[in-house]
Each structure stands twice: as C-alpha cells, then as structure tokens.
C-alpha cells in the first residue's frame, strides 16, 4: 500500500502496474483499475461505495 495524493497519482499513473486499487483512509470506497477489457475492448474500471 502506498499513500499518495490523488492528483499526483493521476499525473504518474503510467508508472504503476495495470491492476491498481484506490481507496480512502477509512476504506469506505474503492476504485479498481484492471488490465481486463470488456466485449467492446474498453478497459474495465470498477467502483464500490462511491
């Protein structure tokens, strides 16, 4: 787990692996960026609790 400012992450996301889980400090929400694509060849992004 790495603590990083959200905007800093967005500016440097290409340095992170393809599967990234973002959450707040309370763990009340999560956004998952995966390496999986849907049937239209678009990247899947899942969110819970937002």
PDB file of N, CA, C and O in Angstrom:
ATOM      1  N   UNK A   1       0.848  -1.159   0.000  1.00  0.00           N
ATOM      2  CA  UNK A   1       0.000   0.000   0.000  1.00  0.00           C
ATOM      3  C   UNK A   1       0.902   1.232   0.000  1.00  0.00           C
ATOM      4  O   UNK A   1       1.913   1.292   0.700  1.00  0.00           O
ATOM      5  N   UNK A   2       0.508   2.195  -0.795  1.00  0.00           N
ATOM      6  CA  UNK A   2       1.252   3.443  -0.921  1.00  0.00           C
ATOM      7  C   UNK A   2       0.287   4.600  -0.682  1.00  0.00           C
ATOM      8  O   UNK A   2      -0.806   4.628  -1.248  1.00  0.00           O
ATOM      9  N   UNK A   3       0.685   5.540   0.146  1.00  0.00           N
ATOM     10  CA  UNK A   3      -0.128   6.746   0.333  1.00  0.00           C
ATOM     11  C   UNK A   3       0.378   7.796  -0.644  1.00  0.00           C
ATOM     12  O   UNK A   3       1.556   8.153  -0.647  1.00  0.00           O
ATOM     13  N   UNK A   4      -0.543   8.284  -1.476  1.00  0.00           N
ATOM     14  CA  UNK A   4      -0.155   9.264  -2.484  1.00  0.00           C
ATOM     15  C   UNK A   4      -1.336  10.201  -2.739  1.00  0.00           C
ATOM     16  O   UNK A   4      -2.492   9.781  -2.682  1.00  0.00           O
ATOM     17  N   UNK A   5      -1.046  11.438  -3.013  1.00  0.00           N
ATOM     18  CA  UNK A   5      -2.062  12.406  -3.387  1.00  0.00           C
ATOM     19  C   UNK A   5      -2.724  11.957  -4.689  1.00  0.00           C
ATOM     20  O   UNK A   5      -2.048  11.501  -5.611  1.00  0.00           O
ATOM     21  N   UNK A   6      -4.054  12.088  -4.758  1.00  0.00           N
ATOM     22  CA  UNK A   6      -4.792  11.609  -5.926  1.00  0.00           C
ATOM     23  C   UNK A   6      -4.305  12.253  -7.218  1.00  0.00           C
ATOM     24  O   UNK A   6      -4.109  11.559  -8.216  1.00  0.00           O
ATOM     25  N   UNK A   7      -4.109  13.563  -7.215  1.00  0.00           N
ATOM     26  CA  UNK A   7      -3.646  14.240  -8.431  1.00  0.00           C
ATOM     27  C   UNK A   7      -2.234  13.815  -8.804  1.00  0.00           C
ATOM     28  O   UNK A   7      -1.912  13.694  -9.986  1.00  0.00           O
ATOM     29  N   UNK A   8      -1.395  13.588  -7.810  1.00  0.00           N
ATOM     30  CA  UNK A   8      -0.052  13.085  -8.077  1.00  0.00           C
ATOM     31  C   UNK A   8      -0.127  11.702  -8.717  1.00  0.00           C
ATOM     32  O   UNK A   8       0.617  11.394  -9.648  1.00  0.00           O
ATOM     33  N   UNK A   9      -1.041  10.871  -8.201  1.00  0.00           N
ATOM     34  CA  UNK A   9      -1.235   9.549  -8.804  1.00  0.00           C
ATOM     35  C   UNK A   9      -1.665   9.673 -10.264  1.00  0.00           C
ATOM     36  O   UNK A   9      -1.111   9.007 -11.138  1.00  0.00           O
ATOM     37  N   UNK A  10      -2.652  10.525 -10.523  1.00  0.00           N
ATOM     38  CA  UNK A  10      -3.138  10.678 -11.898  1.00  0.00           C
ATOM     39  C   UNK A  10      -2.034  11.142 -12.836  1.00  0.00           C
ATOM     40  O   UNK A  10      -1.955  10.691 -13.979  1.00  0.00           O
ATOM     41  N   UNK A  11      -1.190  12.032 -12.361  1.00  0.00           N
ATOM     42  CA  UNK A  11      -0.095  12.542 -13.188  1.00  0.00           C
ATOM     43  C   UNK A  11       0.976  11.492 -13.462  1.00  0.00           C
ATOM     44  O   UNK A  11       1.721  11.606 -14.435  1.00  0.00           O
ATOM     45  N   UNK A  12       1.059  10.461 -12.604  1.00  0.00           N
ATOM     46  CA  UNK A  12       2.117   9.456 -12.726  1.00  0.00           C
ATOM     47  C   UNK A  12       1.566   8.029 -12.805  1.00  0.00           C
ATOM     48  O   UNK A  12       2.295   7.073 -12.541  1.00  0.00           O
ATOM     49  N   UNK A  13       0.301   7.879 -13.162  1.00  0.00           N
ATOM     50  CA  UNK A  13      -0.341   6.561 -13.184  1.00  0.00           C
ATOM     51  C   UNK A  13       0.370   5.580 -14.109  1.00  0.00           C
ATOM     52  O   UNK A  13       0.330   4.371 -13.879  1.00  0.00           O
ATOM     53  N   UNK A  14       1.012   6.084 -15.140  1.00  0.00           N
ATOM     54  CA  UNK A  14       1.692   5.195 -16.089  1.00  0.00           C
ATOM     55  C   UNK A  14       2.886   4.481 -15.457  1.00  0.00           C
ATOM     56  O   UNK A  14       3.398   3.527 -16.042  1.00  0.00           O
ATOM     57  N   UNK A  15       3.343   4.912 -14.283  1.00  0.00           N
ATOM     58  CA  UNK A  15       4.439   4.237 -13.588  1.00  0.00           C
ATOM     59  C   UNK A  15       3.957   3.066 -12.732  1.00  0.00           C
ATOM     60  O   UNK A  15       4.763   2.241 -12.302  1.00  0.00           O
ATOM     61  N   UNK A  16       2.648   2.990 -12.480  1.00  0.00           N
ATOM     62  CA  UNK A  16       2.081   1.949 -11.634  1.00  0.00           C
ATOM     63  C   UNK A  16       1.718   0.725 -12.474  1.00  0.00           C
ATOM     64  O   UNK A  16       1.564   0.831 -13.691  1.00  0.00           O
ATOM     65  N   UNK A  17       1.579  -0.444 -11.824  1.00  0.00           N
ATOM     66  CA  UNK A  17       1.157  -1.638 -12.569  1.00  0.00           C
ATOM     67  C   UNK A  17      -0.272  -1.469 -13.085  1.00  0.00           C
ATOM     68  O   UNK A  17      -0.975  -0.536 -12.697  1.00  0.00           O
ATOM     69  N   UNK A  18      -0.690  -2.375 -13.955  1.00  0.00           N
ATOM     70  CA  UNK A  18      -2.019  -2.251 -14.562  1.00  0.00           C
ATOM     71  C   UNK A  18      -3.146  -2.421 -13.557  1.00  0.00           C
ATOM     72  O   UNK A  18      -4.161  -1.734 -13.666  1.00  0.00           O
ATOM     73  N   UNK A  19      -3.005  -3.306 -12.589  1.00  0.00           N
ATOM     74  CA  UNK A  19      -4.047  -3.521 -11.583  1.00  0.00           C
ATOM     75  C   UNK A  19      -3.763  -2.643 -10.376  1.00  0.00           C
ATOM     76  O   UNK A  19      -2.823  -2.901  -9.623  1.00  0.00           O
ATOM     77  N   UNK A  20      -4.573  -1.602 -10.188  1.00  0.00           N
ATOM     78  CA  UNK A  20      -4.384  -0.654  -9.093  1.00  0.00           C
ATOM     79  C   UNK A  20      -5.705  -0.528  -8.335  1.00  0.00           C
ATOM     80  O   UNK A  20      -6.768  -0.380  -8.939  1.00  0.00           O
ATOM     81  N   UNK A  21      -5.626  -0.587  -7.021  1.00  0.00           N
ATOM     82  CA  UNK A  21      -6.777  -0.409  -6.149  1.00  0.00           C
ATOM     83  C   UNK A  21      -6.602   0.908  -5.406  1.00  0.00           C
ATOM     84  O   UNK A  21      -5.617   1.088  -4.690  1.00  0.00           O
ATOM     85  N   UNK A  22      -7.542   1.823  -5.568  1.00  0.00           N
ATOM     86  CA  UNK A  22      -7.512   3.110  -4.868  1.00  0.00           C
ATOM     87  C   UNK A  22      -8.590   3.098  -3.790  1.00  0.00           C
ATOM     88  O   UNK A  22      -9.707   2.640  -4.032  1.00  0.00           O
ATOM     89  N   UNK A  23      -8.261   3.597  -2.612  1.00  0.00           N
ATOM     90  CA  UNK A  23      -9.230   3.683  -1.529  1.00  0.00           C
ATOM     91  C   UNK A  23      -8.909   4.891  -0.668  1.00  0.00           C
ATOM     92  O   UNK A  23      -7.798   5.420  -0.710  1.00  0.00           O
ATOM     93  N   UNK A  24      -9.888   5.322   0.112  1.00  0.00           N
ATOM     94  CA  UNK A  24      -9.620   6.410   1.051  1.00  0.00           C
ATOM     95  C   UNK A  24      -9.101   5.820   2.363  1.00  0.00           C
ATOM     96  O   UNK A  24      -9.061   4.600   2.524  1.00  0.00           O
ATOM     97  N   UNK A  25      -8.705   6.681   3.294  1.00  0.00           N
ATOM     98  CA  UNK A  25      -8.123   6.209   4.550  1.00  0.00           C
ATOM     99  C   UNK A  25      -9.112   5.436   5.410  1.00  0.00           C
ATOM    100  O   UNK A  25      -8.698   4.622   6.235  1.00  0.00           O
ATOM    101  N   UNK A  26     -10.408   5.672   5.237  1.00  0.00           N
ATOM    102  CA  UNK A  26     -11.417   4.963   6.031  1.00  0.00           C
ATOM    103  C   UNK A  26     -11.810   3.630   5.407  1.00  0.00           C
ATOM    104  O   UNK A  26     -12.534   2.848   6.024  1.00  0.00           O
ATOM    105  N   UNK A  27     -11.349   3.366   4.207  1.00  0.00           N
ATOM    106  CA  UNK A  27     -11.685   2.155   3.442  1.00  0.00           C
ATOM    107  C   UNK A  27     -13.181   2.073   3.141  1.00  0.00           C
ATOM    108  O   UNK A  27     -13.725   0.978   2.994  1.00  0.00           O
ATOM    109  N   UNK A  28     -13.845   3.221   3.050  1.00  0.00           N
ATOM    110  CA  UNK A  28     -15.274   3.265   2.761  1.00  0.00           C
ATOM    111  C   UNK A  28     -15.577   3.123   1.275  1.00  0.00           C
ATOM    112  O   UNK A  28     -16.699   2.775   0.908  1.00  0.00           O
ATOM    113  N   UNK A  29     -14.604   3.384   0.420  1.00  0.00           N
ATOM    114  CA  UNK A  29     -14.824   3.248  -1.019  1.00  0.00           C
ATOM    115  C   UNK A  29     -13.553   2.735  -1.679  1.00  0.00           C
ATOM    116  O   UNK A  29     -12.452   2.888  -1.151  1.00  0.00           O
ATOM    117  N   UNK A  30     -13.727   2.132  -2.827  1.00  0.00           N
ATOM    118  CA  UNK A  30     -12.609   1.577  -3.592  1.00  0.00           C
ATOM    119  C   UNK A  30     -12.878   1.764  -5.075  1.00  0.00           C
ATOM    120  O   UNK A  30     -14.005   1.593  -5.539  1.00  0.00           O
ATOM    121  N   UNK A  31     -11.850   2.112  -5.805  1.00  0.00           N
ATOM    122  CA  UNK A  31     -11.884   2.124  -7.268  1.00  0.00           C
ATOM    123  C   UNK A  31     -10.793   1.172  -7.731  1.00  0.00           C
ATOM    124  O   UNK A  31      -9.659   1.242  -7.257  1.00  0.00           O
ATOM    125  N   UNK A  32     -11.135   0.282  -8.657  1.00  0.00           N
ATOM    126  CA  UNK A  32     -10.184  -0.707  -9.141  1.00  0.00           C
ATOM    127  C   UNK A  32      -9.955  -0.493 -10.631  1.00  0.00           C
ATOM    128  O   UNK A  32     -10.895  -0.534 -11.425  1.00  0.00           O
ATOM    129  N   UNK A  33      -8.714  -0.267 -10.999  1.00  0.00           N
ATOM    130  CA  UNK A  33      -8.314  -0.212 -12.401  1.00  0.00           C
ATOM    131  C   UNK A  33      -7.709  -1.569 -12.736  1.00  0.00           C
ATOM    132  O   UNK A  33      -6.757  -1.996 -12.083  1.00  0.00           O
ATOM    133  N   UNK A  34      -8.242  -2.245 -13.733  1.00  0.00           N
ATOM    134  CA  UNK A  34      -7.778  -3.595 -14.058  1.00  0.00           C
ATOM    135  C   UNK A  34      -7.138  -3.628 -15.441  1.00  0.00           C
ATOM    136  O   UNK A  34      -7.186  -2.659 -16.198  1.00  0.00           O
ATOM    137  N   UNK A  35      -6.542  -4.767 -15.739  1.00  0.00           N
ATOM    138  CA  UNK A  35      -5.977  -4.979 -17.067  1.00  0.00           C
ATOM    139  C   UNK A  35      -6.992  -5.664 -17.978  1.00  0.00           C
ATOM    140  O   UNK A  35      -6.671  -5.997 -19.119  1.00  0.00           O
ATOM    141  N   UNK A  36      -8.210  -5.877 -17.487  1.00  0.00           N
ATOM    142  CA  UNK A  36      -9.247  -6.564 -18.251  1.00  0.00           C
ATOM    143  C   UNK A  36     -10.009  -5.584 -19.132  1.00  0.00           C
ATOM    144  O   UNK A  36     -10.199  -4.425 -18.765  1.00  0.00           O
ATOM    145  N   UNK A  37     -10.445  -6.056 -20.299  1.00  0.00           N
ATOM    146  CA  UNK A  37     -11.254  -5.263 -21.222  1.00  0.00           C
ATOM    147  C   UNK A  37     -12.636  -5.884 -21.350  1.00  0.00           C
ATOM    148  O   UNK A  37     -12.788  -7.095 -21.189  1.00  0.00           O
ATOM    149  N   UNK A  38     -13.657  -5.059 -21.640  1.00  0.00           N
ATOM    150  CA  UNK A  38     -14.996  -5.581 -21.862  1.00  0.00           C
ATOM    151  C   UNK A  38     -15.134  -6.059 -23.309  1.00  0.00           C
ATOM    152  O   UNK A  38     -14.160  -6.061 -24.062  1.00  0.00           O
ATOM    153  N   UNK A  39     -16.343  -6.463 -23.694  1.00  0.00           N
ATOM    154  CA  UNK A  39     -16.530  -7.025 -25.035  1.00  0.00           C
ATOM    155  C   UNK A  39     -16.341  -5.990 -26.141  1.00  0.00           C
ATOM    156  O   UNK A  39     -16.172  -6.352 -27.305  1.00  0.00           O
ATOM    157  N   UNK A  40     -16.367  -4.697 -25.781  1.00  0.00           N
ATOM    158  CA  UNK A  40     -16.127  -3.629 -26.756  1.00  0.00           C
ATOM    159  C   UNK A  40     -14.687  -3.146 -26.731  1.00  0.00           C
ATOM    160  O   UNK A  40     -14.360  -2.100 -27.291  1.00  0.00           O
ATOM    161  N   UNK A  41     -13.820  -3.929 -26.067  1.00  0.00           N
ATOM    162  CA  UNK A  41     -12.383  -3.640 -25.977  1.00  0.00           C
ATOM    163  C   UNK A  41     -12.085  -2.352 -25.210  1.00  0.00           C
ATOM    164  O   UNK A  41     -11.104  -1.663 -25.490  1.00  0.00           O
ATOM    165  N   UNK A  42     -12.958  -2.035 -24.228  1.00  0.00           N
ATOM    166  CA  UNK A  42     -12.723  -0.885 -23.347  1.00  0.00           C
ATOM    167  C   UNK A  42     -12.253  -1.399 -21.994  1.00  0.00           C
ATOM    168  O   UNK A  42     -12.716  -2.437 -21.521  1.00  0.00           O
ATOM    169  N   UNK A  43     -11.346  -0.680 -21.384  1.00  0.00           N
ATOM    170  CA  UNK A  43     -10.803  -1.069 -20.082  1.00  0.00           C
ATOM    171  C   UNK A  43     -11.894  -1.062 -19.021  1.00  0.00           C
ATOM    172  O   UNK A  43     -12.688  -0.124 -18.950  1.00  0.00           O
ATOM    173  N   UNK A  44     -11.936  -2.110 -18.192  1.00  0.00           N
ATOM    174  CA  UNK A  44     -12.897  -2.178 -17.099  1.00  0.00           C
ATOM    175  C   UNK A  44     -12.393  -1.367 -15.910  1.00  0.00           C
ATOM    176  O   UNK A  44     -11.233  -1.490 -15.516  1.00  0.00           O
ATOM    177  N   UNK A  45     -13.247  -0.556 -15.353  1.00  0.00           N
ATOM    178  CA  UNK A  45     -12.964   0.183 -14.121  1.00  0.00           C
ATOM    179  C   UNK A  45     -14.150  -0.061 -13.195  1.00  0.00           C
ATOM    180  O   UNK A  45     -15.291   0.238 -13.548  1.00  0.00           O
ATOM    181  N   UNK A  46     -13.878  -0.606 -12.008  1.00  0.00           N
ATOM    182  CA  UNK A  46     -14.937  -0.931 -11.060  1.00  0.00           C
ATOM    183  C   UNK A  46     -14.866   0.014  -9.871  1.00  0.00           C
ATOM    184  O   UNK A  46     -13.784   0.453  -9.479  1.00  0.00           O
ATOM    185  N   UNK A  47     -16.027   0.326  -9.298  1.00  0.00           N
ATOM    186  CA  UNK A  47     -16.047   1.158  -8.101  1.00  0.00           C
ATOM    187  C   UNK A  47     -17.076   0.604  -7.130  1.00  0.00           C
ATOM    188  O   UNK A  47     -18.101   0.058  -7.536  1.00  0.00           O
ATOM    189  N   UNK A  48     -16.787   0.752  -5.841  1.00  0.00           N
ATOM    190  CA  UNK A  48     -17.684   0.309  -4.781  1.00  0.00           C
ATOM    191  C   UNK A  48     -17.736   1.398  -3.728  1.00  0.00           C
ATOM    192  O   UNK A  48     -16.696   1.918  -3.324  1.00  0.00           O
ATOM    193  N   UNK A  49     -18.918   1.748  -3.281  1.00  0.00           N
ATOM    194  CA  UNK A  49     -19.076   2.672  -2.169  1.00  0.00           C
ATOM    195  C   UNK A  49     -19.062   4.141  -2.529  1.00  0.00           C
ATOM    196  O   UNK A  49     -19.129   4.981  -1.632  1.00  0.00           O
ATOM    197  N   UNK A  50     -18.979   4.488  -3.798  1.00  0.00           N
ATOM    198  CA  UNK A  50     -18.976   5.904  -4.183  1.00  0.00           C
ATOM    199  C   UNK A  50     -20.379   6.379  -4.462  1.00  0.00           C
ATOM    200  O   UNK A  50     -20.581   7.545  -4.801  1.00  0.00           O
TER     201      UNK A  50
END
